[in-house]
Amino acid sequence: MKMPALRMENAEVLPAPPNPLYPKLVFKKNHPVTADELIDLYDSSGLNRPTKDRTRMQEMLDNSNLLVSAWDDGRLVGVARSLTDWAFCCYVSDLAVRKEYQKGGLGKRLIMLSKEVVGPRPDFFLMAAPTAMEYYPKIGMQKMENGFIIHRTEGW
């Protein structure tokens, strides 16, 4: 069953305090992002995703229903890509920030804006890369010990 694609008619600029490091930074909800922009961002961020498979990356975009993005002077510099039912749960499948923008508060802002968009009802969770396990508690997320997984059987 194919999930509904991002509703681009719901695209909007999200309110965020100015970032003195990046005065032209703008955060957007469900703003159109191309697969090529996403691939470039992921490769730049160090996030391990199947970026050599453009078709799969496009499917990842097409089947997301919440995309909070950060743009600096028209350039995609960060993204939080999520799947949510808006009522019970929101799974953040990707958080990526360009290397040169990391440690500037963008990741935290992307997560917090995503949480604000989905509202107070859904649980808000993610699976962290081993290298990011110490990051998420620093931005106010709690570690869970009650999860399970069936790993993918198709490689990248």
MARBAZA-521074 format. One record per residue (C-alpha): x, y, z. Coordinates in steps of 0.2 Angstrom, whole numbers, plus 5000, padded with zeros to 4 digits. Each point is the difference from the previous one (the first is absolute). Example, Ala and Ser with C-alpha at 12.3 -4.5 7.8 and 13.67 -1.06 7.14 Angstrom:
2
506249785039
500650174997
END
This chain:
156
500050005000
500750174995
500050135013
499450184995
501450114994
500550165008
498650134999
500950144992
498450115001
500450005018
501750074998
500450155011
501450105008
500149955019
500450135013
501749995008
501150125009
501450084990
501649905000
501550135001
501149874992
498949994985
498950164998
499249944983
499549835008
498149954997
499149855006
498649934989
498749865002
499749894985
500950114988
500449914984
501749925001
500749904985
500949835001
501650094994
499950135014
499749865013
501449894994
501250155000
499550055018
500149825006
501749974992
500650175008
499349965017
500849835002
498349915002
500149824994
498649994987
499849914983
500550164991
500749914985
498349934997
499150164993
498349904998
500049945018
500450185006
498550074990
498949865007
500650055018
499550184996
498349954991
499549895015
500450125014
498650115007
501050135010
501550084994
500750155010
501550084991
501350135003
500550124986
501450125000
499850134985
499149874990
501249855004
499349855009
501149985015
499049895012
498549885000
498949905012
499149884990
498549915010
498649884998
498550045011
498149965003
499850175009
499149915014
501049875008
501850004994
501350094990
501649914994
501450114995
500949894987
501450134995
500850155008
501450074989
501050165001
501450054989
501749985008
500450184999
498450045009
500149875014
500250065018
499050164996
498449945007
499149954984
499749825004
499250055016
498950134992
499549874986
499549885014
499150125010
499150084986
499449834994
499449965017
499050175000
499349964983
499349825006
499450075016
499949935018
499049844997
501249894990
501549925008
501550064990
501449884998
501549954989
501449874998
501750085002
501649964991
501349935012
501050164998
498550115005
499549915016
500750145011
499250144990
498249975002
500050015020
500850164998
498650074990
498749945013
499549834993
499949845011
500949844996
498749854998
500449825004
498449934995
500249984981
500249864988
500449994982
500049884985
501450054989
499850034981
500449854989
500450114985
501750095001
500450174993
END
